[in-house]
């Protein structure tokens, strides 16, 4: 039966404007050795949000490192409902939706164009094999993990050079006792300007490859001829592709459309209202048993007033239709994760 909302909160006057933008990052298929975060369950609903924002959200939810390859359009809008399945399953569903594939590396997962996943995975295995051949002391020094962050406009070649010289949090150089020389890095890594980003802790070799792989490059490590404590880092093209990556049998395609509300026969809503957006959002969230969260920074960036009046009339709508109708007049995007309703300014 239809449940009117207007009797719960009277016609409220309202002034609000919102804009929503959500970005996130994708994850991977099973491999011989997978990052543990791939097995974490995901309980969230994303409604028409930009792919980059979605990947970012998934990274936060899973506490993992999910990289969206720069060749994939980050602005395409995605609708995705996750009902407690593993992140690995969610990422393959996302790959189906975006016609991409998933690469699973030692500590990260990538969403890539067809054919590139096998290249990244092979390069990742090659690096691990090469590093295992170094002296135990050198391996230990290169295994220190540290976070990675850069500002907008950073150039990849200079970022790599900065990483090689960056000290750890203890104040001691990561490569104490080592001499690392570079062979062709400025020429091997193309000139570009990166968007600002923060990456959870990784080892130095993984950080370097994370940057280089965006440009179809890998960084090769070798021992210098002058001294056992000298290492040489050289850029090289990624290994040849072995073709489109096959999904494991357990990774079956699944629809990315949000499932129908289990109470869809009864949970229908009729609304006629004129109210400030923020007050309307509070009332609707309470009815839906959700906690509202507005991205105030995105509002400020777009000079949006959360008190702008919203005038709306909708009949016999389900939850998704109700939320769509509320955010549509302002060009906003909504998503639900862990019982929280997120509202953000759209790109």
N, C-alpha and C positions, 0 to 999 in steps of 0.2 A: 504494500500500500504506500501511497505517497505521504511523506512526512513534511508538512510545511515548516519552514524555518522562521517565517515572519512572526509567528506568535512567541518565539523564544526571545528575539530582540526586536523591538519595535523599529519602525523606519527611522534609521539614524541618519544624521546629516554628515556628509563626509567630504574630506579634501585629501587626496593622496595620489601620488604618482610613483610608480616603481618601475625599475628596469631590472632585468634578471639575466645573469650570465653564469653558467656553470661549466667548469672545465675539468676533465679527468683522464685518465690514462689507462690502459688496457693490460691484460696479462696473458698468460701463456698456456700452451699445451704441455702435457706431461712429457718429461724426458727422463734419461737415466738418473739425473740428479736435478731436483727441482727446488726452487726457493720455497721455504715452508709456508710463506704467506699465500701461496696458491691454493692451499687447502682450507683457508679461512672462509666461513660462511658469510654470505652477503644478504642482508635484509634491507632492501631499499627500492624505491620507485622513482624513476627519472622520466619526466614528461617533456619531450621536445627541448632538450638542452644541447648546446654545442658539444661536439665530440671532445674537444680539448678539456672542457670543464668536467665532462663526465669522467674522463681518464683521471683527472686530478682528484675527483671525489672518490673513485674506486681505490686510488693509491692511499688516500687518507683512511678510508674505511678498513682496508686490509693491512695498513701499516707496511706497505710494500713499495717497490720501485717499479712503476709501469711507465714505459716510454712510448710516446706517440711519434713514429717516424715523421720527419719533416716533409716527406713526400705525400703524406696523407692529409687531406683537407680537414683542418681542425674546426672549421665553422659549421660543418654539416650537423643538422639537428637529429638527435636520437631519442627514441622512447624505449625505455628498458625497465622491466619489472623483475626484481630478484626476490625470491621467496625462500631464502636460506640455503640456496645451493652454493657450492664452492666457487671461489673467485675464478679458478681455472675454467669451470663450466660457463660462468658468466662471460668471461673473455672470449671464449669460442663462439658464444651466441652473438657477442658484439662483432666478432670477425665476420660471421654470416651476414649480419645486417649491413656492414660497411664494405663488404667484399675485400677483406684483407686477410692476413694470416698472422699467427702468433709465434714468436720466437722466445724460447725459454733459455735464459743464460744462467750463469752461476749464481748471480744475486739479483737479477732483474728480469723483467719480461717486456717484450717489445710488440707493438702493433705495427706491422710492416706491409708494404705492397707484396703481391704474389711473387714468389721466387726469392725474396730477400731473407726470409726467416732461416733457410738452410745455410745461407752465407754467414749470418751472424752467429749461429750456433756452432758452425765449424770454426770460425775465427776464435770464438770463446774457448773451445776445446784446445785449439792450437796454443793459445796463450797459457792456459793452465799447464799443458804438457811442457812447454818451454820453461816456465818458471819452476817446475818441479826438478828440472835438471840443474838449476843453480845451486850453489853451496847453501847449506842449511841456515847459516847466519844471514845470508842475503835474502833467502825466502822469508825468514822471520821479519826482517826489516820491511820488506815489501808487503807483508800481510797486515800491517797496521791499518785499521779502518778510520776514516774521518769523514765528516759531512762535506758536501760540495755545494757551493752557492756562488752565483755571479749576478751582476747587475745587467740591466737591459743595455744592449749595444756592445757587450763584450765580444771580442773577436776570438774565434776558436783556436787559432794558432797561438795567440798570446796567452789565452787561458791555459793551454797545455804547458807552455813554458812556465807560467806562474805556478802551476800545480807541482811541477818538478822541483821548485824551490821553496814550496810552502812548508812552514814548520808545523809540527803537531801541537796539540793543546798543552803538552808538557814543556813546550818551548825549545825542544830539541828537534833538529831536522829529521824528517822521516828517513832520510837516506844517509844518516850519520855513518861515516866510514866508507861510503860508496861515492864513486864519481860517475855521474850519469851524463853522457853526451848525447846530442841529437844529430841526426843525419837527415837533413832535408825537411824538417818539420814545417817551416814557413812556406816552402814550395809545395809540399805534399798535401797540406790541408788548405782548402780553398779559402779565399777571403770572404767573410760573411759577418753579420752582426746578429748575435743571439738575443732571444727574449730572456728576461729575468727568470731565474729558476733556483729552487732549492732541492737538493737531492740528499736523502738519508746517507749515513756512513757507508763508504765503500773503500776498498783498497786502492792505492794509487794506480796500479795497472788497470783496474776496472774503471776508474774515473776517466783515465785517458782514453780508453776504448769507447766509453759511453759518448764522448764528444766526437771522436774520429769516425765512429760507425754511422753517425748521422750523414756523413759525407762519403759513404761507401768505402771507407778506409779502415784499416786496422793498424795497430802499432806493434811492431815486432821487437822483441827483446833479445839481445845477444851479449855475450861477454866480450869485453874489449881485448885487443891483442897486447896492449901495453901493460895491463895490470889485472890481476884476478878481481880486484875491487872496482873495476871499471865496467859499466854497462852502457850499451849503445841502444838507443830507441830510434827505430826507423819506420816511417809511414809506408804502407803498401796497400794495394787494392784488396778488397775482400776476396775470399776464396770464390771459385766459380759456383754458381747456383746449381743445386741438384734438382731443381724444379719446384713445383708447388708442394708445400708440406702437407703430408697426410695427417688427418686428425686420428687420434686413438679411437678404437672401437667404442669406448665408453662415452666419447664426446660426440653425441648425436645432435644434429641441428635442432634447435628449439625456437619457438616463436618469441620475439622480443616484445610483443604486445602485452600490456598489463592484463593480468587475468581478471575475469569478471568478479566483482565482489561476491563473496560467498552468500551474502545476504541481499543480493541484487534484487530479488523479488520484493523485498520489504524496504530496503534502504534506498529510497528514492527521495529527492528533495525538490521542493517548490519554494522559490524565493522571489520576493519583490522588495527592493530596498533602494534607498538613497542614503549613503553613509560614507564617512571618511574611510579610506582604504584600510588604514591600520586597525580601526575599530571593527570593521567588517571582517578582517582577517582573524582577529582575536575571537570573535563570535563563532565564525565558521570552524576554526581550529578546535575550539572547545566542544562543539557539536560532534566533530570527527575524532575526538579523543587524541588530538595531536598538539604538540608544542610548536607555536609559530616562531620562525627565525627569519628576520629581514636583513638582507645584506646592505647595511646602512652606508658602507663605503661606496658601493656601486650607485646608490641613490645620490650621494653627494657629488660623485663624479659626473652625473647626468643632470644635476640640479633638480632632482625629483622630490616633491613634497609628499610625505607619507600620509598627510591629512587631506589630500585631494578627494573630492566627493566622487564616489562611484555610484552610478545609477544602473540598476540591473533588474531584469525580470526573466526568470527561467522556471520551467515546469517539468516535473517528472524526470529529473536528471539524476544520474548516478554520481559517485564521488568525483571521478575524473572529469566528467562534463561540468560539474559544479565548479571545480577549481579552475578549469580552463576558462569558464565564463567570467570568473572574478578577475583573473590576471590578463585576459585578452585585451580589454580596453586600454590598458597601460603598456601593452607589449612586453609583459613580464613572462618569466619562466618559473615553474614550480617543480620541486622534487621532494620525495619523502624518504627519510632514512632514520632508522632507530626511533620511530614515533615522533620525529621532528619534521615539520613542514617548512621547507626552505624556499624563500622568495628572493630572487636576484634579478638585477637589471640585465636584459638580453643584450647580446652582441649585435 
